[in-house]
Amino acid sequence: MQIWKLERGERFARKAVSALKKGKVLVCPTDTVYGLLADATNRRALRKVFQIKQRKLNKPLPLFVRNIDMAKKLVKVSPLQEHFLKKAWPGKVTAVLESKTKGTIGLRIPKHPFTQNLLRIFSRPVTGTSANIAGLKPTRSLKEILSQFEKRKHQPDIVIDGGKLPFSKPSKVIDLTSSKKKILRP
């Protein structure tokens, strides 16, 4: 597990994108807690995220997307849903929408400069799940990340240390698959 100190600018974001393209799993700061980011189109990287989190395979991973256009490639978005998303994103709202292929997908656009820059450059969806072992508290600092993952067999490849994040609840999860919005996590 490598630790990179967060740096501003395009060059650092490109370095992180290069790691994602190689199938690496990154821990990155977001606008809520630290997240586990991996290329959502890479099956091996996705499997690694499940192993790192010790998460059951039947529990889907939420995804970060760059913008609503990227979301529309993955899910069905009605004009009413799009109106809601334009108000909610970027921000601390995960929207559950009907997948274009099967089932539903939780999507979010985080409001964190580094994560937004990474998504802009990478131009593919990435996993947007919290960086913690399933059932344990989400992480807000390098110390918390190391205490959860340091001695484990399956670890993130790279931790991008953005310092101690301010307290924030995890994102609100809203199901938009029916005509009436349903809050799944306040």
Backbone torsions as a table, in degrees:
resi	resn	phi	psi	omega
1	MET	NA	113.4	177.3
2	GLN	-88.1	149.2	176.2
3	ILE	-118.2	122.4	177.4
4	TRP	-112.9	131.0	175.0
5	LYS	-76.2	128.6	-179.0
6	LEU	-58.5	130.2	176.0
7	GLU	-122.8	147.9	176.4
8	ARG	-79.2	156.8	171.0
9	GLY	107.1	166.0	-175.2
10	GLU	-64.3	-42.7	-175.2
11	ARG	-60.1	-44.5	-179.0
12	PHE	-66.6	-42.7	178.5
13	ALA	-61.5	-39.3	178.7
14	ARG	-65.4	-35.4	176.5
15	LYS	-62.4	-42.9	178.3
16	ALA	-66.6	-40.8	178.3
17	VAL	-62.6	-40.0	177.5
18	SER	-58.9	-40.9	177.7
19	ALA	-65.0	-42.5	177.8
20	LEU	-60.2	-42.3	-179.5
21	LYS	-63.6	-24.5	178.1
22	LYS	-88.1	5.1	178.7
23	GLY	85.7	13.1	179.9
24	LYS	-75.5	153.0	174.4
25	VAL	-106.5	125.3	-177.4
26	LEU	-110.2	146.3	166.6
27	VAL	-101.5	123.8	-176.1
28	CYS	-132.9	149.8	173.9
29	PRO	-70.8	145.0	173.6
30	THR	-129.6	-172.0	179.1
31	ASP	-79.5	-3.3	177.3
32	THR	-117.4	-75.6	-179.6
33	VAL	-133.7	179.7	173.7
34	TYR	-69.4	141.8	-178.4
35	GLY	-118.6	155.6	173.0
36	LEU	-96.1	113.7	-177.3
37	LEU	-111.6	131.2	175.9
38	ALA	-147.5	157.4	177.7
39	ASP	-62.6	115.5	-177.2
40	ALA	-71.2	-8.6	178.1
41	THR	-98.5	1.9	-177.4
42	ASN	-109.1	106.4	-176.1
43	ARG	-57.8	-40.8	-178.9
44	ARG	-64.2	-42.1	178.8
45	ALA	-65.6	-38.8	178.4
46	LEU	-63.8	-44.1	178.6
47	ARG	-58.7	-40.6	179.6
48	LYS	-61.6	-41.0	178.5
49	VAL	-60.8	-44.9	178.4
50	PHE	-61.1	-40.6	179.2
51	GLN	-66.2	-43.7	-179.1
52	ILE	-62.0	-44.6	-178.6
53	LYS	-78.7	-15.4	-172.0
54	GLN	57.1	45.3	-176.1
55	ARG	-99.4	141.8	178.3
56	LYS	-66.0	140.0	-177.0
57	LEU	-65.0	-22.1	-179.4
58	ASN	-83.0	-1.1	177.3
59	LYS	-101.7	104.6	-173.9
60	PRO	-64.5	156.3	178.8
61	LEU	-94.0	135.4	172.0
62	PRO	-71.7	157.9	-178.5
63	LEU	-122.6	148.0	169.5
64	PHE	-95.5	136.5	175.2
65	VAL	-123.4	159.1	-177.5
66	ARG	-74.2	-40.7	-176.3
67	ASN	-160.8	-179.7	-178.6
68	ILE	-65.6	-33.9	177.7
69	ASP	-60.5	-40.9	177.1
70	MET	-66.2	-40.2	178.1
71	ALA	-59.1	-41.5	-177.8
72	LYS	-65.3	-18.8	175.8
73	LYS	-76.3	-21.1	-176.3
74	LEU	-103.8	-33.9	-172.7
75	VAL	-132.3	162.5	174.5
76	LYS	-84.1	129.6	-178.1
77	VAL	-128.9	114.4	177.1
78	SER	-77.8	164.2	176.2
79	PRO	-57.5	-37.9	178.9
80	LEU	-66.3	-43.5	177.5
81	GLN	-63.8	-41.0	179.8
82	GLU	-62.3	-40.4	177.6
83	HIS	-59.2	-44.7	178.4
84	PHE	-63.3	-46.1	-177.4
85	LEU	-62.7	-37.4	179.3
86	LYS	-63.4	-28.4	177.1
87	LYS	-82.8	-35.6	-174.0
88	ALA	-83.5	-27.3	-174.6
89	TRP	-111.0	147.9	-9.8
90	PRO	-69.4	149.9	180.0
91	GLY	165.8	-168.1	-171.4
92	LYS	-92.2	44.4	-180.0
93	VAL	-127.4	122.3	172.0
94	THR	-99.0	122.7	-179.3
95	ALA	-102.7	126.2	176.4
96	VAL	-92.8	121.4	-176.4
97	LEU	-130.8	161.7	-179.7
98	GLU	-73.1	124.9	179.8
99	SER	-67.3	150.2	175.9
100	LYS	-72.9	-17.7	-179.1
101	THR	-105.5	-59.6	-174.9
102	LYS	-160.2	134.2	174.4
103	GLY	74.3	-146.2	-178.3
104	THR	-130.2	161.3	177.7
105	ILE	-137.6	137.2	172.8
106	GLY	-91.2	123.8	-177.6
107	LEU	-123.6	151.3	178.6
108	ARG	-153.7	149.7	169.5
109	ILE	-114.3	106.8	-178.4
110	PRO	-71.6	150.0	179.3
111	LYS	-103.4	67.6	177.1
112	HIS	-133.6	128.1	-173.8
113	PRO	-55.1	-44.2	-178.7
114	PHE	-65.9	-47.7	-177.6
115	THR	-63.0	-40.4	177.9
116	GLN	-64.4	-41.4	178.6
117	ASN	-63.6	-43.7	178.6
118	LEU	-59.6	-46.4	-179.7
119	LEU	-64.8	-37.3	179.5
120	ARG	-63.2	-43.2	-178.2
121	ILE	-75.4	-42.0	-174.6
122	PHE	-70.9	-37.6	178.2
123	SER	56.6	27.8	171.1
124	ARG	-135.7	154.1	176.0
125	PRO	-67.3	150.2	175.8
126	VAL	-126.8	158.5	176.2
127	THR	-62.4	144.0	-178.2
128	GLY	-129.1	45.5	-178.7
129	THR	-98.9	154.5	-178.6
130	SER	-67.1	147.3	-178.5
131	ALA	-85.8	83.7	177.6
132	ASN	-160.3	160.9	172.7
133	ILE	-71.6	138.5	179.8
134	ALA	-50.9	129.2	179.2
135	GLY	92.9	-14.7	177.4
136	LEU	-97.8	167.3	-178.3
137	LYS	-65.6	144.1	172.7
138	PRO	-61.2	153.2	-175.6
139	THR	-96.8	144.6	-179.8
140	ARG	-127.2	2.3	-178.9
141	SER	-153.8	162.2	177.2
142	LEU	-58.8	-41.3	180.0
143	LYS	-58.0	-45.4	179.8
144	GLU	-66.9	-38.6	178.7
145	ILE	-62.1	-49.3	-179.2
146	LEU	-62.8	-39.0	-178.5
147	SER	-65.1	-29.7	179.4
148	GLN	-85.3	-34.0	-170.1
149	PHE	-112.4	-19.9	-169.5
150	GLU	-55.2	-39.8	-174.3
151	LYS	-102.4	12.9	-177.5
152	ARG	-90.5	153.3	176.7
153	LYS	-65.0	-45.9	-179.2
154	HIS	-100.9	117.2	-176.9
155	GLN	-128.3	156.3	170.8
156	PRO	-61.4	151.4	179.2
157	ASP	-75.3	-40.2	-174.6
158	ILE	-138.6	134.3	172.6
159	VAL	-109.6	122.0	175.5
160	ILE	-96.2	107.7	-174.4
161	ASP	-82.9	106.0	177.8
162	GLY	-101.0	18.6	-179.2
163	GLY	82.8	-174.9	179.4
164	LYS	-77.5	124.3	-179.6
165	LEU	-82.0	145.9	176.6
166	PRO	-65.2	154.2	179.8
167	PHE	-59.7	134.4	176.5
168	SER	-153.8	143.5	172.0
169	LYS	-70.2	156.6	171.3
170	PRO	-60.7	167.8	-177.8
171	SER	-61.7	149.4	173.3
172	LYS	-72.9	136.4	179.1
173	VAL	-110.2	122.1	-177.4
174	ILE	-123.4	125.3	177.6
175	ASP	-84.3	118.1	179.8
176	LEU	-108.6	18.8	-174.6
177	THR	-80.1	-11.0	176.0
178	SER	-121.7	177.2	-176.6
179	SER	-66.9	-22.3	179.2
180	LYS	-110.3	125.3	178.5
181	LYS	-61.4	139.4	179.0
182	LYS	-126.0	122.0	179.3
183	ILE	-82.2	117.1	180.0
184	LEU	-91.5	-30.3	175.1
185	ARG	-143.8	116.7	-177.5
186	PRO	-68.7	NA	NA
